[in-house]
Amino acid sequence: GQGKSLPPAPKGKNIWGSVFVSERGQIVIPKAAREKFNIQPGSRLIVLSDENGIALIPSEVFETQLKKAMEMASKKTE
């Protein structure tokens, strides 16, 4: 980018830069982000969104969090 600087991200959050979407809807995840989250060819990512945008979460992380949430919910109903 030229001349545009982004504000620093809040602690624990990252701004990896911008990516372009190809004709087929594909994006390239920046190398630093792939390394931080150990995203390899063949990795599965869960695509989430809210009214503001889209997030990609490694499937193992999502499944672990979902399992914890299900366990918490079952304890509340006991």
C-alpha angles and dihedrals in degrees: 000000000000123000096339115114123187122222115251113274119249115265111287092017127096138204106207097184132255129308133195124235115231125222088267094050094257125144132189112233107224114260094240091054092048090051095047092051096034092239108175132177105287095026114143118230128190113225112217131173145181130186090287104051152298131302130194117211126182106252093235091057092046093048092048092050092046091051091051091049091050091050091050091049093050091050091053092054095050 
